[in-house]
Amino acid sequence: MANLKILSAGAVKRGVARVAAAFENGTGHKVDIEFTPVPEVRRRMAAGETADLVVASPAVLDELAALGRIDAASRGFLGRSRVGVVIHADAPQPSLPDAAAVKALLLGASHVVRNEGSSGVYAEKLFEKMGLAAAGANIVVVKTGSDIMRYVADHPSRAVGLAQISELMVMIDKGCAVRLAAPLPDEIQNMTHYDAAAITGAPAAAAELARRLASADAKKIFAETGIS
């Protein structure tokens, strides 16, 4: 039996963990998973870190493919994650029908929180476009999506975050005192795509798991976790 290591984006944690657990139970292979933001996946793989399977955005998989580091036949699409507006569980429900309403909410927040992951990179550009820093918004940068939720939970006085909805759902399940105010409106929404692929030279079980992650049955599981 193989011992497989997965290096995966954190936004797809719930779905990847569930599919991997079922794979373990059904095959007897051991699967260890480390979840981290996509930019960190890119950095670590570029630095030569070893893994048997990678789950990340298509751009990262494209870079690895160009270097001959992934098994192209094993590559598959898992789903897309949307960005949502995170507020404290006890905060009043805002109406966020459009970009102007989101901007007003962020300008009125005590803290505006983003992370260092792919959604945080997008949020940074969105904040720049909205002119939040120039307007005096207190922008806080944390490492991960989970850190966004913890920060908002610990700062109930109008703290607002932008995070992957799938990561928000994980933290709500853990009892974090936050909730989804609304997905970003379509005009400013950002969808992050996620692919999985086995690394070149990994055990055959890695390619089998990659295909399992991209299967129709897995997509039903991912949909339940906010990835569609």
C-alpha positions, 0 to 999 in steps of 0.5 A: 500500500502507498503512503501519499502526501497531498499539498492542497489549497485550503479553500477546498479543504472539506471536500478534499478531506472527505474524498481522501478519507473515502479513498483511504477506506476503500483502498487501504492507501494512507493519505496525508494532507497539508492545506495552505494558501495557493501562493504558498503551494506555488512557492513550496513546489518551486522550492523543490518540495516533494508531494505525490499530489497537488491541488491548486489553481490552474495557473500553478498546475500549468507552471508545474506542467511546463516543468514536466512535474505533473502527470498530465493524464491525471489532471482534473477539475475539482470546482470553483470557489466564490468570495463572500463578505464575512461579518460577525455572527451578531452583526446586523445583516447588511443589504449588498446588492451591488459594488457600491453597497459593498464599498459602503460597508467596507468604508464603515467597518472598523477593520477590513480583513483579507488574507495572503491567498489567491482570494486575498490577492484579488481583494487587494486589487478590489480595495485599490480599485475602490480607493479604500486605503485613500478613504481611510479604511483600516485594512488588515492582512492575515495569513489564511482564510481561517485567520480572516474568520478568527479576526472578525470573530475577535473584533465584533465592532464592525469588522468585515472580511472577504474570504472564500465561502468554502473556507467560511463554511468550515469555520462556521462548522467549527463554531467560529462566531461569524456568518456570510453576509452575502457573496460578492455581487456578480459585478465584482465576484471572483471565482477561483478554479481548482485542479488536482494532479499527481506529481510525475513519478508518484505512486500509481495510487496518486493518479487514481486519487487525482481522478477520484477528486475530479469525478462526478461523485466527488463534485457532489461532495464539493458542491456540499462544501461550497465548491461548485 
